[in-house]
Amino acid sequence: MRFLQSSYRNATDISDLRQEVYANVIAAARRAIPARSKAFLFTTARNLLINRVRHERVISIETVSDLDELNLVADEPSQERAIIARDELRRVRAAIDQLPPQCRQTILLRRVEGLSGREIALRMGISESAVSHYVDNGMRSLADMLFTESTERRTQS
Protein backbone atom coordinates (compact mmCIF):
# COMPACT_ATOMS: atom_id res chain seq x y z
CA MET A 1 0.00 0.00 0.00
CA ARG A 2 2.87 2.39 0.78
CA PHE A 3 4.25 1.81 -2.71
CA LEU A 4 0.89 2.59 -4.32
CA GLN A 5 0.35 5.64 -2.10
CA SER A 6 3.78 7.05 -2.86
CA SER A 7 3.50 6.36 -6.60
CA TYR A 8 -0.06 7.44 -7.39
CA ARG A 9 -1.60 10.86 -6.80
CA ASN A 10 -5.27 9.96 -6.62
CA ALA A 11 -5.72 8.57 -3.10
CA THR A 12 -9.31 7.50 -3.74
CA ASP A 13 -8.16 4.93 -6.32
CA ILE A 14 -5.51 3.27 -4.16
CA SER A 15 -7.81 0.56 -2.79
CA ASP A 16 -9.06 -0.21 -6.31
CA LEU A 17 -5.48 -0.48 -7.52
CA ARG A 18 -4.64 -2.82 -4.64
CA GLN A 19 -7.53 -5.09 -5.65
CA GLU A 20 -6.37 -5.07 -9.29
CA VAL A 21 -2.86 -6.00 -8.17
CA TYR A 22 -4.24 -8.87 -6.09
CA ALA A 23 -6.42 -10.09 -8.94
CA ASN A 24 -3.55 -10.00 -11.45
CA VAL A 25 -1.12 -11.73 -9.08
CA ILE A 26 -3.65 -14.48 -8.27
CA ALA A 27 -4.44 -14.98 -11.97
CA ALA A 28 -0.73 -15.27 -12.77
CA ALA A 29 -0.13 -17.62 -9.82
CA ARG A 30 -2.79 -19.97 -11.16
CA ARG A 31 -0.63 -20.42 -14.26
CA ALA A 32 2.72 -20.61 -12.44
CA ILE A 33 4.05 -19.50 -9.06
CA PRO A 34 6.59 -16.69 -9.62
CA ALA A 35 10.13 -17.46 -8.42
CA ARG A 36 10.51 -14.02 -6.84
CA SER A 37 7.07 -13.19 -5.49
CA LYS A 38 7.91 -9.79 -3.97
CA ALA A 39 9.51 -8.54 -7.19
CA PHE A 40 6.57 -9.92 -9.17
CA LEU A 41 4.11 -8.13 -6.89
CA PHE A 42 5.85 -4.76 -7.26
CA THR A 43 6.29 -5.19 -11.02
CA THR A 44 2.59 -5.95 -11.36
CA ALA A 45 1.72 -2.86 -9.29
CA ARG A 46 4.07 -0.68 -11.33
CA ASN A 47 2.61 -1.92 -14.62
CA LEU A 48 -0.92 -1.28 -13.41
CA LEU A 49 0.08 2.25 -12.38
CA ILE A 50 1.57 2.88 -15.81
CA ASN A 51 -1.59 1.60 -17.50
CA ARG A 52 -3.74 3.76 -15.25
CA VAL A 53 -1.71 6.89 -16.08
CA ARG A 54 -1.87 6.11 -19.81
CA HIS A 55 -5.61 5.60 -19.57
CA GLU A 56 -6.05 8.96 -17.82
CA ARG A 57 -4.28 10.72 -20.68
CA VAL A 58 -6.75 9.42 -23.26
CA ILE A 59 -9.44 11.92 -24.16
CA SER A 60 -12.87 10.39 -24.33
CA ILE A 61 -15.00 10.62 -27.46
CA GLU A 62 -17.68 12.43 -25.45
CA THR A 63 -15.20 15.18 -24.62
CA VAL A 64 -14.30 15.60 -28.27
CA SER A 65 -17.94 15.78 -29.30
CA ASP A 66 -18.53 18.38 -26.58
CA LEU A 67 -15.70 20.46 -28.06
CA ASP A 68 -17.34 20.25 -31.49
CA GLU A 69 -20.52 21.75 -30.03
CA LEU A 70 -18.56 24.79 -28.83
CA ASN A 71 -17.97 25.83 -32.46
CA LEU A 72 -14.36 26.72 -31.79
CA VAL A 73 -12.42 28.05 -34.76
CA ALA A 74 -9.87 25.51 -35.92
CA ASP A 75 -6.27 26.49 -36.46
CA GLU A 76 -6.51 26.29 -40.23
CA PRO A 77 -3.89 28.00 -42.35
CA SER A 78 -4.85 31.25 -43.98
CA GLN A 79 -5.45 31.38 -47.69
CA GLU A 80 -2.11 33.16 -48.10
CA ARG A 81 -0.24 30.40 -46.23
CA ALA A 82 -2.00 27.72 -48.30
CA ILE A 83 -0.88 29.45 -51.53
CA ILE A 84 2.69 29.76 -50.22
CA ALA A 85 2.68 26.07 -49.23
CA ARG A 86 1.44 25.03 -52.68
CA ASP A 87 4.14 27.16 -54.30
CA GLU A 88 6.80 25.55 -52.10
CA LEU A 89 5.54 22.09 -53.02
CA ARG A 90 5.75 22.98 -56.73
CA ARG A 91 9.33 24.19 -56.25
CA VAL A 92 10.31 21.01 -54.39
CA ARG A 93 8.70 18.84 -57.07
CA ALA A 94 10.51 20.76 -59.82
CA ALA A 95 13.80 20.34 -57.95
CA ILE A 96 13.19 16.61 -57.51
CA ASP A 97 12.46 16.32 -61.24
CA GLN A 98 15.89 17.85 -61.98
CA LEU A 99 17.73 15.12 -60.05
CA PRO A 100 19.42 12.25 -61.90
CA PRO A 101 17.07 9.25 -62.20
CA GLN A 102 18.79 7.06 -59.56
CA CYS A 103 18.92 9.92 -57.03
CA ARG A 104 15.32 10.89 -57.76
CA GLN A 105 14.07 7.33 -57.29
CA THR A 106 15.97 6.76 -54.03
CA ILE A 107 14.81 10.12 -52.62
CA LEU A 108 11.18 9.35 -53.46
CA LEU A 109 11.37 5.84 -52.05
CA ARG A 110 13.16 6.97 -48.88
CA ARG A 111 11.56 10.31 -48.07
CA VAL A 112 8.11 9.99 -49.63
CA GLU A 113 7.33 6.29 -49.33
CA GLY A 114 9.40 5.85 -46.13
CA LEU A 115 11.20 2.69 -47.21
CA SER A 116 14.37 1.58 -45.43
CA GLY A 117 17.74 1.50 -47.16
CA ARG A 118 17.56 -2.28 -47.36
CA GLU A 119 14.08 -2.19 -48.96
CA ILE A 120 15.21 0.39 -51.50
CA ALA A 121 18.32 -1.65 -52.32
CA LEU A 122 16.21 -4.75 -52.92
CA ARG A 123 13.67 -2.88 -55.03
CA MET A 124 16.27 -1.11 -57.17
CA GLY A 125 18.75 -4.00 -57.33
CA ILE A 126 21.64 -1.97 -55.89
CA SER A 127 23.69 -2.12 -52.68
CA GLU A 128 22.66 -0.41 -49.47
CA SER A 129 25.78 1.76 -49.63
CA ALA A 130 24.72 2.91 -53.09
CA VAL A 131 21.31 3.79 -51.70
CA SER A 132 22.95 5.81 -48.95
CA HIS A 133 25.19 7.53 -51.51
CA TYR A 134 22.23 8.41 -53.77
CA VAL A 135 20.13 9.70 -50.87
CA ASP A 136 22.99 11.83 -49.51
CA ASN A 137 23.83 13.29 -52.91
CA GLY A 138 20.19 13.80 -53.80
CA MET A 139 19.38 15.59 -50.55
CA ARG A 140 22.49 17.75 -50.90
CA SER A 141 21.52 18.64 -54.47
CA LEU A 142 17.95 19.44 -53.45
CA ALA A 143 19.15 21.66 -50.63
CA ASP A 144 21.52 23.46 -53.00
CA MET A 145 18.80 23.98 -55.62
CA LEU A 146 16.12 25.10 -53.18
CA PHE A 147 18.40 27.27 -51.04
CA THR A 148 19.96 28.97 -54.07
CA GLU A 149 16.54 29.57 -55.59
CA SER A 150 15.07 31.06 -52.39
CA THR A 151 18.18 33.23 -51.88
CA GLU A 152 17.94 34.52 -55.44
CA ARG A 153 14.23 35.31 -55.01
CA ARG A 154 14.94 37.26 -51.81
CA THR A 155 17.66 39.37 -53.46
CA GLN A 156 15.37 40.16 -56.39
CA SER A 157 12.57 41.39 -54.09
TALINVEN-V855208 format. One record per residue. RES is the residue in one small letter. NEAR is the number of other ideal C-beta (glycine too) atoms within 8 Angstrom. Layout:
res = [RES | RES]
near = [NEAR | NEAR]
This chain:
res = [m | r | f | l | q | s | s | y | r | n | a | t | d | i | s | d | l | r | q | e | v | y | a | n | v | i | a | a | a | r | r | a | i | p | a | r | s | k | a | f | l | f | t | t | a | r | n | l | l | i | n | r | v | r | h | e | r | v | i | s | i | e | t | v | s | d | l | d | e | l | n | l | v | a | d | e | p | s | q | e | r | a | i | i | a | r | d | e | l | r | r | v | r | a | a | i | d | q | l | p | p | q | c | r | q | t | i | l | l | r | r | v | e | g | l | s | g | r | e | i | a | l | r | m | g | i | s | e | s | a | v | s | h | y | v | d | n | g | m | r | s | l | a | d | m | l | f | t | e | s | t | e | r | r | t | q | s]
near = [6 | 5 | 8 | 13 | 9 | 5 | 8 | 11 | 3 | 6 | 7 | 4 | 9 | 12 | 6 | 7 | 14 | 10 | 8 | 9 | 13 | 8 | 8 | 10 | 11 | 8 | 8 | 11 | 9 | 5 | 5 | 5 | 5 | 9 | 4 | 6 | 8 | 6 | 8 | 11 | 10 | 9 | 8 | 12 | 13 | 9 | 8 | 12 | 12 | 8 | 8 | 11 | 8 | 8 | 7 | 6 | 6 | 6 | 5 | 6 | 5 | 6 | 8 | 9 | 8 | 8 | 8 | 7 | 6 | 6 | 5 | 5 | 4 | 4 | 3 | 4 | 5 | 6 | 5 | 6 | 8 | 9 | 8 | 8 | 9 | 8 | 8 | 8 | 8 | 8 | 10 | 10 | 8 | 8 | 12 | 11 | 7 | 6 | 12 | 5 | 6 | 9 | 13 | 12 | 10 | 14 | 16 | 10 | 12 | 13 | 5 | 7 | 6 | 5 | 8 | 5 | 10 | 7 | 9 | 13 | 13 | 7 | 8 | 11 | 5 | 7 | 6 | 8 | 6 | 9 | 15 | 9 | 8 | 13 | 13 | 8 | 9 | 13 | 9 | 8 | 10 | 13 | 8 | 8 | 10 | 11 | 8 | 8 | 10 | 8 | 8 | 8 | 8 | 7 | 6 | 5 | 4]
